[in-house]
């Protein structure tokens, strides 16, 4: 990986806080002209430090207030079954995040839905249809205490 200087790190911090900042606004914050800021952003994108820009939506306002953390344990742990599960999970729009874990469970899923009934249907008609699932353990979020998308930088 290419070394990032303090300006690059500050630029990443600013973009994490507000990705809608214009190049002109970023340049003013960094005491630079627009052109070098633009070039730094393009370089950070090309190097993969900036993967994408997104709008973070309010899950309640868009009608998905129920957050479920689902722990999935597989019956068999060979490469073929794991790859097939990972591929199928990619196709399920309800799954917002999926992590392959070490420990007592194999996969951890974060799912946001409209209702408990929707979760019931998701498990019954979609998740339980995937091959090789041994057990599912679902927990339901009562209150979101902290939710951040940014990483501490430098």
PyMOL commands that set and color helices and strands:
alter all, ss='L'
color gray80, all
select helices_A, chain A and resi 6-17+23-30+34-46+79-90+116-125+127-129
alter helices_A, ss='H'
color red, helices_A
select strands_A, chain A and resi 66-74+95-100+107-113+133-140
alter strands_A, ss='S'
color yellow, strands_A
deselect
rebuild
show_as cartoon
